[in-house]
Amino acid sequence: MMVRHKQPASLYATTHRWVSRFIGDRLVSSGYDTPAQQTLSTVRIKLRPFFIEQLPASLRATLLEETAAFLLQKSSAVGVDCDYGKSVLHLLYLLLSADVKKLKVTLCCYYGCRDLESVLRCIKKNGVSLEYLELARSSLLRMDPLQFRNVLTSASRLTNLVVRNICSDAMLKLIGAHCATLQILIIANSKQVTDIGVESLCCRKTILDRGEEDKLQNGDKQEDTVKLVQHPLVVHEDFSRSADSLGCVGFSSWKAFRDRFQTCLKTPSGGLGTNSEVLVEVKQILQPICSSLRSVDITDTSITNVGLQLLCRKIQNLSSLGEYSISDSFLRSLCVVSSLQMDKFPLLSLHARKVSFTGMYNLVHVFSNIRSLTCWEPMFDIWDLSYLPHLRQLTLIRVRYSEPILNSIIHYFENCKGAKHLEKICLEFIVQDQDMQDVPVLYIPEVDVSKIFHRCESLKIFTIEFKDSLQATPSLGYSSYNNPRNVIRACFQSLSHVQFGQMVQNSVVSVILGNCPNLVNFHANHCPDLGDSDLTEALPLERASTRGKLRCFYIYEAPLLTENSFFTILEAFPNLSQFGNLSRWAVNCDGIQQIVRSIRSNNLEVEILCGSHWFQSSCEKELSC
């Protein structure tokens, strides 16, 4: 049984790509042969063939996305004159209709673009049914709030909004006021977003001028015919460009305020605190978006601990903050005293850095529903993770390697009852040269991964790496077995992605490849003792049908593997789609040419990976854990 042969793309995919390129070329050419005085409606009639008018909404959405990507790629190509802003504007007028529910638009890269206002006006006119909207820019520039408000008022059904890299405090205020059904908000990489914007997103302020109210009530007591109605003064930001618009209205003059304030100062201290001496009453009312939002990605913004606490307290069902990493100081500031109002936040996914013992104590009490935890440079006792009963995904990054720390991690996996529910484990150790001064270079303790696999019965993704060392690092082995193909572990039935680094023993390769029927990706960094005969023994051809799901087989460095292992891999994995790294195997130039000719002559759908795959692999992201 060999890997599958290359097949032509489906008729739908081929046709879809041709139509998107056809429309893109027509839009680019229209920028040259269209007179300046010609209106967009005329361009729409000229470019819109009959078949485009009959396209359903789902197909329009995919054509919009693919054609926009084609135009963006063409505008950035060297030697191609393409007015991207004008082409995107014509594309929206061509395909965007009131029944399209998903739209992704990359705006022009500079502020004040002549076509930007027309693009947003078109979205406002035809985007009434949008549920997903993504506005992107290649540069860190602001969006005009007035134009953005027009889009939000039209797209009242939005549930997903992505304004990465362009969001600001003014835009957050508009989102909170107009997006009552929004569930996912992504504002990552927007440095203009601060704590003030978070407050505007969650709360609406009303200001009641008590002085004017009391004056009206005292002056009109004798007039029974006049009925007083108390109206709070709502402060709002006016984004109109009118010269008469001042933004905030309804405040009394400075002279009247000064007189009332002096009167208040002359009042004896015993009389303070009554309603008659309150000049201005400020109220905060939660926006409807606080009950609908589920995820707010605030990664790489200017939000501090103050804004983070406001988000967690005001948004009732907040489950994720994206990849925003909370600090230990934020965790230590949380209230965990049962006699007071203890903080309880519903987050399900959390990223943290340098968490101390106190910070971890507060974390397990306040974020008790955590299912996914990522921590950089953890400084707490690993056993404290056992107090998170719902934990399913654990990622520990830049853990300083030492034998006591490694033993504490293994102790957690072996003895914690919750470890059997873990679905993802990612461990990254930093091994500094001074840590190995007391250890002979010829002997470095081996890390036995079988102790981790023993209790983790639901494991799907497992990665372990050692970094920052110029000398030798600990090797990975699997010691708890007699026959590699007869090792029975519950997690082997669910394991789909593994990545082992740096030095990997043959026992790990034999056990994983021989006992994991649902394995999709196998990555290893350095297998110094793995030869052709070892790989052939680990991959018997009579059991090739049990390895039908593996798509990526990658060993970064294997000095004993030759081109003969390539043919063994082809026969052992029927659905293999990519493998490597031949440049670090025992394969010379003639051997590589022979492998390439074999792939081409047999029309095999196999990609040869290079060294960068180890550092920039997307295999794990493609799996849904």
C-alpha positions in Angstrom: 0.0 0.0 0.0 1.5 3.3 -1.1 0.6 6.9 -0.4 -2.2 8.4 -2.5 -1.5 9.9 -5.9 -2.0 13.6 -6.8 -5.5 14.3 -7.9 -6.8 17.4 -9.6 -8.8 19.9 -7.6 -12.5 19.5 -7.4 -14.6 21.1 -10.1 -16.1 23.5 -7.5 -12.7 24.6 -6.3 -11.3 25.1 -9.8 -14.3 27.1 -10.9 -14.3 29.1 -7.7 -10.7 30.1 -8.2 -11.2 30.9 -11.9 -14.2 33.2 -11.2 -12.4 35.0 -8.4 -9.4 35.7 -10.6 -11.6 36.7 -13.5 -13.4 39.2 -11.3 -10.2 40.5 -9.8 -8.6 41.1 -13.2 -11.7 42.9 -14.4 -11.7 45.1 -11.3 -8.0 46.0 -11.7 -8.5 46.9 -15.4 -11.5 49.0 -14.6 -9.3 51.4 -12.7 -7.7 52.4 -15.9 -10.5 52.6 -18.5 -13.1 54.1 -16.2 -13.4 57.9 -16.4 -13.1 59.9 -13.2 -16.7 61.2 -13.5 -18.2 57.8 -14.0 -20.3 56.7 -11.0 -20.0 53.4 -9.1 -23.4 52.4 -10.3 -22.1 52.5 -13.9 -19.1 50.5 -13.0 -21.3 47.9 -11.3 -23.5 47.6 -14.4 -20.4 47.2 -16.6 -18.6 44.6 -14.5 -21.6 42.5 -13.3 -22.4 39.7 -15.7 -25.7 37.9 -15.5 -24.4 34.9 -13.7 -23.1 37.0 -10.8 -26.6 38.2 -10.0 -27.8 34.6 -9.4 -25.1 33.7 -6.9 -26.4 32.7 -3.4 -25.2 34.5 -0.3 -22.8 31.7 0.9 -21.0 31.7 -2.5 -20.8 35.5 -2.5 -19.1 35.5 0.9 -16.4 33.0 -0.3 -15.9 34.9 -3.6 -15.5 38.2 -1.7 -12.8 36.7 0.6 -10.8 35.0 -2.2 -11.0 37.8 -4.6 -10.0 40.3 -2.0 -7.0 38.2 -1.1 -6.1 38.0 -4.8 -6.3 41.8 -5.1 -4.1 42.3 -2.0 -1.5 39.9 -3.4 -1.6 41.6 -6.8 -1.2 45.1 -5.3 1.9 44.1 -3.3 3.5 42.3 -6.3 6.6 44.0 -7.8 5.9 45.7 -11.1 2.1 45.5 -11.0 0.2 48.7 -10.9 -3.0 48.0 -8.9 -5.1 50.5 -7.1 -6.1 48.3 -4.2 -8.4 50.7 -2.5 -10.5 51.4 -5.6 -10.5 47.7 -6.6 -11.9 46.6 -3.2 -14.5 49.3 -3.4 -15.7 48.0 -6.8 -15.6 44.5 -5.5 -18.0 45.3 -2.6 -20.4 47.0 -4.9 -20.2 44.1 -7.2 -20.8 41.2 -4.8 -21.9 42.5 -1.4 -25.6 42.1 -0.9 -28.0 42.3 2.0 -28.1 38.5 2.5 -24.3 38.1 3.0 -23.5 37.0 6.6 -19.7 37.0 6.6 -17.3 39.6 5.4 -13.5 40.0 5.7 -12.0 43.3 4.3 -8.4 44.5 4.4 -8.5 48.3 4.3 -6.0 50.6 2.7 -2.7 51.0 4.6 -2.8 54.8 5.1 -5.1 57.1 7.0 -7.4 59.4 5.0 -7.6 57.1 2.0 -10.0 58.5 -0.6 -11.8 55.2 -1.0 -12.0 54.2 2.7 -15.1 56.2 3.4 -16.9 54.8 0.3 -15.9 51.3 1.3 -17.4 51.7 4.8 -20.5 53.4 3.3 -21.0 50.4 1.1 -20.7 48.0 4.0 -23.3 50.1 5.9 -25.7 50.0 2.9 -25.5 46.3 2.1 -24.2 44.7 5.4 -27.5 44.6 7.3 -27.3 40.8 7.7 -23.7 40.5 8.7 -22.9 38.2 11.6 -19.1 38.1 11.1 -17.2 41.2 10.2 -13.4 41.5 10.1 -11.7 44.8 9.3 -8.0 44.7 9.0 -5.1 47.1 8.1 -1.5 46.4 7.5 -0.4 49.4 9.6 -1.1 50.5 13.1 -3.5 53.4 12.2 -6.7 54.6 13.7 -10.2 54.3 12.3 -12.5 57.2 11.8 -15.2 56.7 14.6 -18.0 58.3 12.6 -17.5 55.9 9.7 -17.2 53.0 12.0 -20.4 54.0 13.8 -22.3 53.9 10.5 -21.2 50.3 9.9 -22.2 49.2 13.4 -25.6 50.8 13.3 -26.4 48.9 10.1 -25.0 45.5 11.1 -27.2 45.0 14.1 -26.9 41.2 14.0 -23.1 41.0 14.6 -21.9 38.1 16.7 -18.2 38.2 15.7 -16.2 41.4 15.2 -12.5 41.5 14.4 -10.8 44.9 14.5 -7.3 43.7 15.1 -4.6 46.4 14.9 -7.0 49.3 14.4 -9.2 49.5 17.4 -9.2 52.5 19.8 -11.1 53.7 22.9 -13.6 55.6 20.8 -14.3 52.5 18.7 -14.9 50.4 21.9 -17.4 53.0 23.1 -19.3 52.6 19.9 -19.1 48.8 20.0 -20.6 48.8 23.5 -23.4 51.1 22.5 -24.4 49.4 19.2 -23.5 45.7 19.4 -26.0 44.3 21.8 -25.7 40.7 20.5 -21.9 40.5 20.1 -20.3 37.3 21.4 -16.7 37.4 20.2 -14.6 40.6 20.0 -11.0 40.6 18.8 -9.0 43.8 19.4 -5.5 42.3 19.6 -2.4 44.3 18.6 -4.3 47.6 19.1 -2.0 49.8 21.2 -4.6 52.6 21.2 -6.9 50.6 23.5 -6.6 51.5 27.2 -8.5 51.1 30.4 -10.8 54.0 29.4 -11.9 52.1 26.4 -12.7 49.0 28.4 -14.9 51.1 30.8 -16.7 52.7 27.8 -17.3 49.2 26.4 -18.9 47.9 29.5 -20.6 50.9 31.1 -22.7 53.9 30.1 -22.4 56.9 32.3 -25.4 59.2 33.2 -24.8 62.5 34.9 -27.6 64.1 36.9 -27.2 67.8 37.7 -28.8 68.0 41.1 -28.2 71.7 41.5 -30.4 72.6 38.5 -33.0 70.1 39.7 -33.2 71.6 43.2 -33.4 75.1 41.8 -36.3 74.3 39.6 -38.1 72.5 42.4 -37.7 75.4 44.9 -38.6 78.2 42.4 -41.8 76.5 41.2 -43.3 75.3 44.4 -46.1 77.9 44.3 -47.1 77.1 40.7 -49.4 74.2 40.8 -49.9 74.3 37.0 -46.3 73.4 36.2 -45.4 69.7 36.4 -41.7 68.9 36.9 -40.2 65.8 35.3 -36.7 64.9 36.3 -34.4 64.0 33.3 -30.8 62.7 33.8 -28.3 64.4 31.6 -26.6 61.7 29.5 -23.0 62.6 28.4 -22.2 61.2 25.0 -19.6 61.7 22.4 -20.7 63.4 19.2 -18.6 62.2 16.2 -20.3 64.5 13.7 -18.2 67.0 11.8 -20.6 69.9 12.2 -19.0 73.1 13.5 -21.9 73.7 16.0 -21.4 70.3 17.6 -19.6 70.6 20.9 -19.7 66.9 22.0 -21.0 67.3 25.6 -24.1 69.5 26.2 -26.4 70.1 29.1 -24.0 71.5 31.7 -24.7 74.8 33.4 -22.3 77.8 33.1 -19.1 78.0 35.1 -20.3 81.0 37.1 -23.4 79.1 38.3 -21.3 76.1 39.2 -18.8 78.2 41.1 -21.5 79.9 43.1 -23.1 76.6 44.1 -19.7 75.2 45.0 -18.8 78.1 47.3 -22.2 77.7 49.0 -21.4 74.1 49.6 -18.0 74.9 51.1 -19.6 77.4 53.5 -22.1 74.8 54.7 -21.2 73.3 58.1 -19.6 69.8 58.0 -22.5 68.3 59.8 -24.8 69.1 57.0 -22.8 67.4 54.3 -24.1 64.2 52.8 -27.7 65.3 52.1 -29.2 65.1 48.7 -29.7 68.9 48.6 -26.0 69.5 48.6 -25.1 67.0 45.9 -24.1 69.0 42.8 -23.6 66.2 40.3 -24.7 62.6 40.5 -22.9 60.1 38.2 -24.4 56.7 37.5 -22.8 53.8 35.6 -25.2 51.5 33.7 -24.0 48.2 32.2 -24.2 48.0 28.5 -26.3 45.1 27.0 -23.1 43.7 25.5 -21.9 42.6 29.0 -24.5 39.8 29.0 -23.7 38.6 25.4 -19.9 38.7 25.2 -18.1 35.4 25.6 -14.6 36.1 24.4 -12.5 39.4 24.2 -9.0 39.1 22.8 -7.0 41.9 24.3 -3.5 40.5 23.4 -0.8 43.2 23.0 -3.0 46.2 24.0 -2.4 48.9 26.5 -4.9 47.5 29.0 -3.5 47.3 32.6 -4.7 45.4 35.6 -7.4 48.0 36.2 -9.0 47.4 32.9 -8.6 43.6 33.2 -10.4 43.6 36.5 -13.2 45.7 35.0 -13.6 43.2 32.2 -13.7 40.3 34.5 -16.2 41.9 36.9 -18.6 43.5 34.4 -18.8 40.8 31.6 -20.9 38.0 33.2 -20.0 35.1 30.9 -16.4 36.0 29.8 -14.6 32.7 29.0 -11.4 33.9 27.2 -9.1 36.9 27.0 -7.2 35.5 23.9 -3.5 35.2 24.5 -3.4 38.1 26.9 -1.0 37.1 29.7 -2.1 38.2 33.2 0.6 39.1 35.7 1.3 37.7 39.2 0.5 41.2 40.6 -3.0 41.0 39.2 -3.6 37.6 40.8 -2.3 38.7 44.1 -4.7 41.7 44.1 -7.8 39.5 43.9 -10.0 39.1 46.9 -10.1 35.5 48.2 -11.5 36.2 51.7 -14.7 34.3 52.2 -16.0 36.9 54.7 -15.8 39.6 52.1 -17.2 39.5 48.6 -14.9 36.9 47.0 -14.0 37.3 43.4 -15.3 34.6 41.2 -14.6 34.9 37.5 -15.9 32.4 34.8 -12.8 32.3 32.6 -12.2 29.0 30.9 -8.9 29.8 29.2 -6.1 31.7 30.9 -2.5 32.8 30.1 -0.3 33.9 32.9 3.4 34.6 33.5 5.7 34.2 36.5 2.9 33.1 38.9 4.1 32.8 42.5 2.8 30.7 45.3 0.3 33.4 46.4 -0.7 34.1 42.9 -1.5 30.4 42.3 -3.4 30.2 45.5 -5.6 33.1 44.4 -5.9 31.6 40.9 -7.4 28.3 42.0 -9.9 30.1 44.1 -11.0 32.8 41.7 -10.7 31.0 38.4 -11.9 27.6 39.5 -13.5 26.8 36.1 -10.2 26.9 34.1 -10.0 24.3 31.4 -6.9 25.6 29.6 -3.9 27.1 31.4 -0.7 28.5 29.8 2.0 29.7 32.1 5.4 31.2 31.3 8.2 30.7 33.9 6.0 29.2 36.6 7.2 29.8 40.2 4.6 27.9 42.1 4.4 24.3 43.3 3.2 22.1 40.4 1.0 20.1 42.7 -1.2 23.2 43.1 -2.5 22.3 39.6 -4.4 19.5 41.2 -6.8 22.0 42.7 -8.1 22.9 39.2 -10.7 20.0 38.7 -11.8 21.1 35.2 -8.3 21.5 33.7 -8.0 19.8 30.3 -5.1 21.6 28.6 -1.8 22.4 30.3 1.1 24.4 28.8 4.2 25.2 30.9 6.7 27.4 29.0 10.3 28.2 30.0 10.4 26.0 33.0 13.9 26.0 34.5 15.2 22.5 34.2 16.4 20.7 37.3 15.9 17.2 38.6 13.6 18.3 41.6 11.4 20.3 39.3 11.2 17.5 36.7 10.3 15.0 39.5 7.6 17.4 40.8 6.0 17.5 37.4 6.1 13.8 36.9 4.7 13.4 40.5 1.8 15.5 39.5 1.0 13.4 36.4 1.4 10.1 38.3 -0.6 10.9 41.4 -3.2 13.6 40.5 -6.6 12.2 39.8 -7.4 15.0 37.4 -4.4 14.1 35.2 -6.3 11.4 33.5 -8.6 14.0 32.0 -5.8 16.1 30.4 -6.1 16.3 26.6 -3.1 18.5 25.9 0.3 18.7 27.6 3.0 21.0 26.4 6.3 21.3 28.4 9.2 23.5 27.5 12.3 23.4 29.7 15.2 25.9 29.6 18.5 24.1 30.2 21.3 26.6 31.1 24.9 25.6 31.0 25.5 26.4 34.6 22.8 23.9 35.6 25.0 21.1 34.1 28.3 22.1 35.8 27.9 19.5 38.5 26.8 16.8 36.1 29.3 15.0 33.9 28.8 15.7 30.3 29.0 12.0 29.5 26.0 11.2 31.7 22.8 13.2 31.7 19.7 11.7 33.3 17.2 10.4 30.8 13.6 11.7 31.0 11.2 8.7 31.0 8.0 9.9 29.2 6.2 6.6 30.1 5.5 8.0 33.5 3.5 10.8 31.9 1.6 8.5 29.5 0.8 6.1 32.4 -2.0 8.2 33.9 -3.1 10.6 31.1 -5.8 8.4 29.6 -7.4 11.1 27.4 -4.2 12.7 26.0 -4.4 14.0 22.4 -1.5 16.4 22.1 1.9 16.0 23.8 5.0 18.1 23.3 8.2 18.3 25.3 11.3 20.4 24.4 14.6 21.5 26.0 16.1 24.9 25.0 18.8 27.5 25.7 21.6 25.0 26.0 24.8 24.9 24.0 25.8 21.6 25.5 24.0 18.3 25.7 20.4 18.2 26.9 18.5 15.4 28.6 17.4 12.6 26.3 13.8 11.2 26.0 13.2 7.5 26.5 10.5 5.0 27.2 11.7 2.6 29.8 8.5 0.9 31.0 8.1 -1.7 28.3 9.4 -5.1 27.2 8.0 -5.4 23.7 7.5 -2.0 22.0 4.5 -3.2 20.1 2.7 -4.6 23.1 2.6 -1.6 25.3 -1.0 -0.9 26.4 -1.8 2.6 27.4 -5.3 4.2 27.3 -3.9 7.5 25.9 -2.4 5.7 22.9 -5.9 5.3 21.5 -6.5 9.1 21.5 -3.0 10.5 20.9 -3.0 12.5 17.6 0.1 14.8 17.8 3.5 14.3 19.4 6.6 16.5 19.3 9.8 15.3 21.1 12.9 17.4 21.5 15.9 17.4 21.6 17.5 13.9 21.8 15.0 11.0 21.3 15.8 7.4 21.9 14.7 4.6 19.7 12.3 3.3 22.4 10.1 6.4 22.1 9.9 6.1 18.3 9.1 2.4 18.4 6.4 2.7 21.1 4.6 5.7 19.6 4.6 4.6 16.0 3.6 1.0 16.9 0.8 1.7 19.3 -1.0 4.9 18.3 -3.6 4.2 15.6 -5.0 7.7 15.6 -1.6 9.5 15.4 -1.7 12.3 12.8 1.7 14.1 13.3 5.0 12.7 14.6 7.7 15.2 15.2 11.1 14.5 16.7 14.2 16.7 16.8 17.3 14.4 17.0 17.3 10.6 16.8 21.1 9.8 16.9 20.7 6.0 17.0 17.7 5.5 14.6 18.8 3.6 11.6 17.1 2.1 8.6 16.7 -1.3 10.2 15.3 0.2 13.4 12.7 2.1 11.5 11.7 -1.0 9.5 11.3 -2.9 12.7 9.1 -0.2 14.2 6.9 0.0 11.1 5.9 -3.5 10.0 4.1 -3.4 6.6 1.4 -5.9 7.7 0.1 -3.3 10.1 0.1 -0.4 7.7 -3.7 -0.2 7.8 -3.5 0.8 11.5 -1.4 3.9 10.7 -3.8 5.3 8.1 -4.3 8.7 9.8 -0.7 9.8 10.0 -0.1 12.7 7.6 3.2 14.3 8.8 6.4 12.3 9.7 9.2 14.7 10.6 12.6 14.0 12.2 14.8 17.1 12.1 18.1 15.3 12.4 18.7 11.6 11.9 22.4 10.9 10.9 21.8 7.2 10.3 18.7 7.3 8.1 19.3 6.9 4.3 17.1 7.1 1.2 16.0 3.5 1.9 14.0 4.8 4.9 12.0 7.0 2.5 10.5 4.0 0.7 9.8 2.3 4.1 7.9 5.5 5.2 5.9 5.6 1.9 4.7 2.0 2.4 4.1 2.3 6.1 1.9 5.4 6.0 -0.9 5.2 3.3 -2.1 8.8 3.8 1.3 10.5 4.3 1.3 14.0 2.9 4.6 15.5 4.2 7.8 14.3 5.6 11.4 15.5 6.3 14.1 16.6 7.0 16.3 15.1 4.3 19.0 17.8 4.6 19.9 16.4 8.1 19.6 12.8 7.2 22.4 10.5 5.8 21.2 11.3 2.3 23.5 12.9 -0.3 22.5 15.0 -3.3 22.1 11.9 -5.5 19.8 10.4 -2.9 17.7 13.5 -2.7 17.4 13.6 -6.5 16.3 10.0 -6.6 13.6 10.7 -4.0 12.3 13.7 -5.9 12.3 11.8 -9.2 10.4 8.9 -7.5 7.7 11.3 -6.2 7.3 13.0 -9.6 7.3 9.8 -11.7 4.7 8.1 -9.5 2.7 11.3 -9.2 2.7 11.1 -5.4 1.0 13.7 -3.3 3.9 14.1 -0.8 5.6 17.3 0.3 9.3 17.2 1.3 9.7 19.5 4.3 12.8 21.5 5.1 14.4 22.5 8.4 12.0 25.4 9.1 9.1 23.1 9.7 10.4 22.3 13.2 10.3 26.0 14.2 7.2 27.2 12.2 4.9 24.1 12.1 1.2 24.6 11.9 0.4 20.9 12.3 -0.8 21.3 15.9 -3.1 24.2 15.1 -4.8 22.2 12.4 -5.9 19.7 14.9 -9.1 20.4 16.9 -8.4 19.3 20.4 
